[in-house]
């Protein structure tokens, strides 16, 4: 079944299909979701960027990360936009390209704290669901299959060891000329995992009907083709 056939099946079903891809940072969710969206011509939701944007706006505005009401107010009026770029999504905050700043470890760690705030998650919930438009949506996040789109016909949960994820992140940073140690990266990843899994609001965990894929020994090409096969199975029924 080719992408056009998949879109036709989706349209015939009368519902807008969502492919939910969850998992911790560094497992390859972003690359996989961009490739799926491009291949299927589906819309793309990078939910993590919404939390990163909220965190970045808070840091810029001097809002304490412990101020739940202040963070929720920022999330409710985020002036965010996404556009395809040559190698990555181009993400803008109030019209300014902040893509590089969003990928910084400081922003990522702040986003993990912000994402644990129930008021922020509530403020962003409907905003995320509004991305569900024909012909379909690829939803990249940590609670896409459990909370945001529990009716998604296909839920994928990617995993990889902290050591492997630190190695990948170290490679990315080195290629960009950013210095970092493997030990520090692995420690930050483990701490972020603990925060994400331990929060009371939408903790990081696979949905009961999610298909778990360990990417430690798989390159992105292998993961992409495995998931594409699952898409064909689920959307051709």
N, C-alpha and C positions, 0 to 999 in steps of 0.2 A: 504494500500500500504506500503510495507516494504522498507528499504533503497535501496536494490538492484533494486527494481522496479522503484524507483524514479530516480536512476542513469541511468537506461535503457531508461526511458522516456526522460531524459535530453539529452542523446546521440542521440536518434532518432530525436529530434527537430533540430539538427544541430547547436545548439548554446550552449555556456557554461553558465548555469544559475548562477545567483548571488542572494543571500539572503542578503539584506542590512539591518543592524540593527543599528539604530542611536538613539541618546539621550544624555542627559548630564551625567556627572560622577555620579557614585553611584546608578544607576538605575538597575544594574544587567546585563549590556550588555556583559561584559567579560565572566562571568560564562555561560550565555545563549549561546553565540557564540561558546565557547569551547565544550559545550555539543552537540550542533547541528553539529559541524564539526566532532566530534568523532562518533556520531550516524550515520551520512550520509556518512562518509568517504570523506568529502569535504575538500578542502584547506581552510586555515584560514588567514585572514588579520586583524591584530590588528593595525589599522591605527594610533590610538592614540600613540602607542609606537614609531612610526616614528617621531612624533613631540616631544615626550619626549626625544628620543635619540638625536635629533637635539639640544634641549634645554640643555641636559646634556653635550653634546660635547662643546657647547658654554660656559657653566659655567666653565667647566674644562679648556678650552682654553683661558679664559679671554676675550671672545668676548662679547661686550655689546649687551644686548637684544634689543637695539634700532638701531643696525647696520643691516639694512635689507640686504645689499649686502653680509656682512660677514656671516649672518645666512643662506642665500640662497646658498652660496658657501659650507658651511658645509653640508646642506641637499643634495646637488648634489652628494656628494661623500661618504655618510654615509656607513661605513662598518658594516652593521647590519645583524644579523641572528636570527632566531626563531627556537626553538625546544620544543617538548612537555616535560613537567616535571610531577612530581608526583601530584602536586596540582595546578600548574600554568604553563604558558609558561615560558621557560627559554630564556631570551633575552640577546644577547651578542653585545657589541660594540667593534669593533676591536679585536674580539676574547675573550674578558673579560666578564664574567657574571655580568651584571649590573641590574638584575631583581629587586633586593631589592631597589637599589638606585632609580630606575625609579618610584617606587611606593611611594616615599617620597612626602610629600605635597609641599616641596620646588621645586622639579622637576616638579610636576603637575602644580603649579602656573606659573612657567617659561614657560612650554609648552603651556599654554593658551595664553601667550603673543606672543610666537613664532608662534603659529597657526594663529594669526591674521595678519601676514605679508604676503601680496600677493605673493611676490617673493619666499617665502618658499613654499607656497602652490603650486605654479607653478612648482617648482623644484621637488616636491614629487608626482605630479599628475600622470604622466605616470608610475612612479615606483609602485604606488598603483594599477593601471590598469593592470600591468604586472602579478599581482598575480592571474588573472583570467585564470585558466587552468582547463582542464577536470579532474574529472567529474563535478566540480562545486566549488563555492567559498562562504564562509560565510564572509561577510565584516562588521567589527565592527568599528563604528566611529561616527562622528557628521555630515558629509556631504556625506555619501556613497550613499544615495538615491537621493540627490539633485544635486550633482556635479560629483562625481567620477563614479558612475554607474547609471545614470538616466534611463537606460533601464532595470534595474533589475526587474524580474517578481514578486518579493515579497519584499516589503519594510515595515519594522517594525520600529516604533518609540516608545521607552520606556520612561515613565515619572514617577516621584515620587516627593513628596514634599521635600523641603530642609531639614526639620526637620527629616524626615524618612531617608534620605540619610546620614545626619550627624550621626544619631544613628547607622546606619550600618557601617559607616566608623570608628566610635568610637569603636565599637565592634571589628572590624578587627585590629585596632591599639592596643587595650588592649590585645588581644590574642597574639600579637607579642611583648608585653612588652613596647610599645611605648606610652608615655604619651601625652594626648591631651584633651582639654575640648570640650564639646558638643557645647557651645556657639561659640567658636573660629572656630570650624569646619563648623558650619552652616553659619557663616559669610563668611568664605572663599568660601564655595560652592555658596552662593548667588552672591558674587563678580565675581567668575569665570563664572557663568551663564550669568551675565550681559555683561561680556567681549565677551563671545562666541556668544551671541545673537546679540550684537551690532556691531560686526566687519563687515567691508564692503566686505571682501572676504569670500564667503561661510558661511554666518551666520548660527548659530544653529537654525534650524527650521525643522518641518516635511515636507517631500515631499507632494505634493498635493494628491498623490495616496497612501500615507503611511497609515498603520493601526496603530493607537495609542493605546497603552496598558498601563494603570496606574498600577504600581506594588506596590503601597503603601500597599495594603491588600493582596498581592499575594506572596507566596513563590516561589523559583526558579523552583520547580517541576511543579507548576501550570502554570507558564509562559512558561516553556519548552513544555509542552504538548499542550498548546493553539497554540503556534507558529508551532509546528510540524504538527498539524492539518491543519494549513494554508498552510504549505509547501506541504502537500499531495494534497490539493485542487488545488493549483496553478500549480504544476508540473505534475499533472495527466490529465490536459486538452489536 
